Amino acid sequence: MVRMWDVPQSVCPRAMSEPTIGVDVDDLRLGVKSGLRTASALEFRSVELATVAGEVAPANLSSSGRRHLSHFVKSLGLELSSLTADIPGLRIADPSTVGERVERTCQIIELAADLNVPVVSASLGAITHPDTQEPSPHALDALRRIGEFADSRGRVYALRPSVDSCDQLAGVLDLLNCPALGVSFDPAGMIMVGTNPFSSIERLIEQIAVIQARDGTVGGTERTGHETPLGEGDVDWESVLAVLRAAEYDSPLVLRRTDSQRPIEDIQRARDVLTRMLWNSH
């Protein structure tokens, strides 16, 4: 297996509480209720829901519907660990779309508050200029507004970097200095576009609110990589877990499988692989 980047030398493993292994229900491709039942049957402890469209989008879920969903999840022995707010076509650095992006994101944060879900995560695309590395003023203003709203609702809005490096994202978070803005760490998403997931990770580790656990091959500017079954790509998950051990991370590890002909089988296998890695890390 290719190992492009090593764990920073300053990170030294120590005892870590075992994080919860969850699953993104959307990746099971069964619909919300059947997906939740399947997640419970597969003995997952926590779940992530996509809320941009469909039956659990804020506009489609009434107050009574929100209460029913919360009770249904609890009845299955599950916990809602995060919601995703990946809104296609509405770039946070684009002045023509940023207003709608902020409004719809805040609606999802409100939904998270009603469902008692601690984290809303989203991929934002590039928020810094590729040449100057300076953050977009539109993105900064939007994130400031979203962060203030999330803080007022007691939630965390977690940014999922892909194009931007960890160092660039850390700089943006330092500028904003908002406790309700965090990180959704997706190392596979980063390596598939040629970004080093370990650059300046020590600056972000305390702000990681959720981990997207999947694998992929290394890509670059000319050609992106592709997703693979966990343990078969270029993400050094043992090194990822070493970083998490050092930081005593105990929030969710959400298994993802967005590109699979057999998603349930792949997710079951990924859970077993990740469980073994966690046991071996003790």
BAMARDREN-510380 format. One line per 8 residues: number of its first residue (from 1); for each residue x, y negated, z of C-alpha. Coordinates in nm, 4 decimals. Layout:
REM residues N
NUM> X:Y:Z; ...
REM end
This chain:
REM residues 282
1> 0.0000:0.0000:0.0000; 0.1277:-0.3446:-0.0886; 0.2028:-0.5664:0.2101; 0.2441:-0.9201:0.0785; 0.2429:-1.0987:0.4106; 0.3512:-0.9979:0.7561; 0.2104:-1.0947:1.0930; 0.3865:-1.4052:1.2304
9> 0.6795:-1.2971:1.4442; 0.5529:-1.4990:1.7411; 0.2444:-1.2788:1.7665; 0.3039:-0.9980:2.0132; 0.0365:-0.7348:2.0820; -0.1256:-0.7068:2.4235; -0.4426:-0.5514:2.5598; -0.7608:-0.6499:2.3716
17> -1.1256:-0.6003:2.4526; -1.2783:-0.3881:2.1790; -1.4733:-0.6146:1.9427; -1.8187:-0.5179:1.8246; -1.8316:-0.3534:1.4820; -2.1288:-0.4842:1.2897; -2.2582:-0.4758:0.9341; -2.4015:-0.7262:0.6904
25> -2.7549:-0.5971:0.6302; -2.7672:-0.7418:0.2791; -2.4819:-0.5130:0.1724; -2.6911:-0.2033:0.2514; -2.9254:-0.3114:-0.0336; -3.2389:-0.1840:0.1346; -3.4238:-0.5035:0.2183; -3.4302:-0.6583:0.5631
33> -3.6482:-0.4199:0.7663; -3.5208:-0.0988:0.6077; -3.1671:-0.2332:0.6286; -3.2034:-0.3088:0.9994; -3.3462:0.0375:1.0643; -3.0572:0.1935:0.8710; -2.8002:-0.0136:1.0602; -2.9496:0.1144:1.3846
41> -2.9531:0.4737:1.2593; -2.5869:0.4383:1.1627; -2.5201:0.3331:1.5246; -2.4007:-0.0173:1.4542; -2.4272:-0.2553:1.7481; -2.4595:-0.5870:1.5695; -2.5780:-0.7163:1.2343; -2.5355:-1.0155:1.0076
49> -2.8217:-1.1485:0.7952; -2.8125:-1.3481:0.4714; -3.0639:-1.6307:0.5032; -3.0278:-1.8423:0.1885; -3.3137:-1.6694:0.0025; -3.5736:-1.3989:0.0553; -3.7978:-1.3143:0.3463; -3.5660:-1.4475:0.6174
57> -3.4894:-1.7812:0.4532; -3.5926:-2.0655:0.6856; -3.8774:-2.1797:0.4591; -4.0216:-1.8275:0.4476; -4.0081:-1.7496:0.8189; -4.2699:-1.9107:1.0413; -4.2363:-1.9563:1.4166; -4.4267:-1.6337:1.4799
65> -4.2212:-1.4608:1.2083; -3.9027:-1.5675:1.3820; -4.0251:-1.4262:1.7121; -4.1269:-1.1002:1.5423; -3.7878:-1.0655:1.3730; -3.6038:-1.1258:1.6996; -3.8149:-0.8649:1.8818; -3.7770:-0.6167:1.5960
73> -3.3966:-0.6442:1.6004; -3.3870:-0.5950:1.9780; -3.6229:-0.2952:1.9586; -3.3683:-0.1224:1.7339; -3.0896:-0.1733:1.9866; -2.9178:-0.4302:1.7654; -2.7872:-0.7799:1.8192; -2.7940:-1.0562:1.5592
81> -2.4323:-1.1717:1.5626; -2.4329:-1.4124:1.2672; -2.6263:-1.5582:0.9759; -2.4689:-1.6410:0.6403; -2.5370:-1.9663:0.4568; -2.3617:-1.9100:0.1232; -2.5630:-2.1441:-0.0992; -2.4701:-2.0947:-0.4673
89> -2.4352:-2.3974:-0.6902; -2.4255:-2.6539:-0.4078; -2.0619:-2.7482:-0.3567; -1.9836:-2.9378:-0.0403; -1.7202:-3.1519:-0.2189; -1.9569:-3.2498:-0.5019; -2.1395:-3.5803:-0.4391; -2.4298:-3.4667:-0.6580
97> -2.5035:-3.1554:-0.4501; -2.3619:-3.2222:-0.1043; -2.6784:-3.3809:0.0360; -2.8915:-3.0763:-0.0424; -2.6151:-2.8501:0.0868; -2.6126:-3.0267:0.4239; -2.9922:-3.0232:0.4519; -3.0280:-2.6533:0.3731
105> -2.7367:-2.5629:0.5989; -2.8949:-2.7468:0.8908; -3.2200:-2.5581:0.8295; -3.0286:-2.2304:0.8634; -2.8603:-2.3543:1.1807; -3.2053:-2.4361:1.3198; -3.3126:-2.0821:1.2311; -3.0080:-1.9463:1.4139
113> -3.1065:-2.1432:1.7228; -3.4613:-2.0039:1.7090; -3.3273:-1.6488:1.6731; -3.0559:-1.7019:1.9378; -2.7810:-1.6216:1.6855; -2.4504:-1.7824:1.7876; -2.2812:-1.8220:1.4486; -2.3710:-1.9406:1.0992
121> -2.0927:-1.8725:0.8498; -2.0398:-1.9908:0.4940; -1.7892:-1.9937:0.2109; -1.7459:-2.3509:0.0933; -1.5091:-2.3140:-0.2000; -1.2301:-2.5695:-0.2220; -1.2529:-2.8536:0.0287; -0.9050:-2.9927:-0.0416
129> -0.7559:-3.1266:-0.3651; -0.5357:-2.8651:-0.5389; -0.2575:-3.1173:-0.6111; -0.2551:-3.3553:-0.3153; -0.3839:-3.1048:-0.0566; -0.5946:-3.3886:0.0810; -0.9474:-3.3010:0.1971; -1.2434:-3.4273:-0.0018
137> -1.4083:-3.7255:0.1728; -1.7492:-3.5845:0.0729; -1.6629:-3.2512:0.2334; -1.5342:-3.4209:0.5488; -1.8502:-3.6288:0.5876; -2.0727:-3.3258:0.5235; -1.8855:-3.1069:0.7702; -1.8983:-3.3808:1.0321
145> -2.2768:-3.4015:0.9943; -2.3195:-3.0241:0.9970; -2.0898:-2.9899:1.2992; -2.2807:-3.2511:1.4962; -2.6101:-3.0783:1.4174; -2.4702:-2.7352:1.5093; -2.3368:-2.8786:1.8361; -2.6805:-3.0221:1.9188
153> -2.8292:-2.6748:1.8725; -2.5561:-2.4892:2.0609; -2.4394:-2.2975:1.7519; -2.1076:-2.2601:1.5682; -2.0777:-2.3288:1.1957; -1.7919:-2.1067:1.0774; -1.6074:-2.1984:0.7573; -1.4864:-1.9053:0.5473
161> -1.1657:-2.0052:0.3644; -1.0766:-1.8551:0.0294; -0.9224:-2.1142:-0.2036; -0.7902:-2.3280:0.0816; -0.5074:-2.1871:0.2899; -0.5319:-2.1394:0.6650; -0.2981:-2.4372:0.7017; -0.5248:-2.6602:0.4923
169> -0.8348:-2.5494:0.6811; -0.6599:-2.6053:1.0127; -0.5798:-2.9598:0.9019; -0.9461:-3.0243:0.8176; -1.0622:-2.8890:1.1528; -0.8011:-3.1004:1.3317; -0.9296:-3.4119:1.1543; -1.2907:-3.3402:1.2430
177> -1.2174:-3.2304:1.6022; -1.5656:-3.0806:1.6443; -1.6086:-2.7855:1.8842; -1.9077:-2.6550:1.6841; -1.6948:-2.5999:1.3712; -1.5139:-2.2675:1.3593; -1.3725:-2.0099:1.1207; -1.5179:-1.7031:0.9523
185> -1.2037:-1.5065:0.8693; -1.2199:-1.2995:0.5479; -0.8654:-1.1834:0.4688; -0.9799:-0.9806:0.1659; -1.1516:-1.2833:0.0156; -0.8286:-1.4782:0.0578; -0.5884:-1.2280:-0.0955; -0.8218:-1.1706:-0.3917
193> -0.7583:-1.5318:-0.4979; -0.3893:-1.5206:-0.4045; -0.4102:-1.7054:-0.0708; -0.1986:-1.5906:0.2219; -0.4383:-1.4956:0.5049; -0.1604:-1.5185:0.7644; -0.0289:-1.8678:0.6890; -0.0615:-2.0749:1.0074
201> -0.3072:-1.8211:1.1490; -0.1882:-1.9102:1.4991; -0.3440:-2.2571:1.4485; -0.6829:-2.1028:1.3676; -0.7021:-1.7943:1.5845; -0.8776:-1.9635:1.8761; -1.1420:-2.0985:1.6358; -1.2293:-1.7684:1.4670
209> -1.5965:-1.6988:1.5407; -1.6492:-1.3924:1.3216; -1.4392:-1.1597:1.1045; -1.5525:-1.0326:0.7637; -1.4058:-0.6802:0.7474; -1.3478:-0.5582:0.3934; -1.0537:-0.4874:0.1643; -0.9325:-0.5943:-0.1772
217> -0.6437:-0.6194:-0.4186; -0.4119:-0.9144:-0.4588; -0.5165:-1.1748:-0.7136; -0.3899:-1.5109:-0.8272; -0.4698:-1.8198:-1.0315; -0.4888:-1.6290:-1.3600; -0.6884:-1.3301:-1.2403; -0.8716:-1.2594:-0.9167
225> -0.8364:-0.9320:-0.7333; -1.1224:-0.6928:-0.6711; -1.2887:-0.5477:-0.3637; -1.1973:-0.1933:-0.2584; -1.3038:0.0489:0.0144; -1.1557:-0.0486:0.3496; -0.8031:0.0870:0.3846; -0.7506:0.1260:0.0092
233> -0.6653:-0.2332:-0.0808; -0.3855:-0.4753:0.0006; -0.5159:-0.6170:0.3292; -0.2888:-0.5024:0.6101; -0.5643:-0.4424:0.8626; -0.3211:-0.3104:1.1216; -0.1516:-0.6508:1.1124; -0.4872:-0.8279:1.1285
241> -0.5759:-0.6289:1.4398; -0.2348:-0.7122:1.5893; -0.3150:-1.0824:1.5538; -0.6564:-1.0274:1.7113; -0.5039:-0.8241:1.9947; -0.2659:-1.1048:2.0745; -0.5540:-1.3523:2.0919; -0.7787:-1.1124:2.2885
249> -1.0442:-1.1483:2.0203; -1.3691:-0.9745:2.1182; -1.6266:-1.1259:1.8808; -1.7805:-0.9264:1.5937; -1.6020:-0.7522:1.3092; -1.8680:-0.7511:1.0362; -1.8205:-0.4796:0.7756; -1.8848:-0.5992:0.4194
257> -1.9166:-0.4056:0.0935; -2.0369:-0.6389:-0.1777; -1.9188:-0.4343:-0.4767; -2.0027:-0.0665:-0.4494; -2.2100:0.1983:-0.6223; -2.2515:0.3783:-0.2871; -2.2728:0.1016:-0.0283; -2.4096:0.3079:0.2619
265> -2.1464:0.5797:0.2225; -1.8702:0.3222:0.1828; -1.9863:0.1293:0.4894; -2.0022:0.4487:0.6989; -1.6502:0.5367:0.5906; -1.5279:0.1827:0.6563; -1.6722:0.1960:1.0074; -1.4854:0.5203:1.0756
273> -1.1586:0.3784:0.9348; -1.1897:0.0580:1.1367; -1.2829:0.2497:1.4534; -0.9687:0.4647:1.4205; -0.7556:0.1543:1.3696; -0.9039:-0.0045:1.6811; -0.8337:0.3062:1.8865; -0.4786:0.3267:1.7514
281> -0.4224:-0.0390:1.8409; -0.4646:0.0226:2.2157
REM end
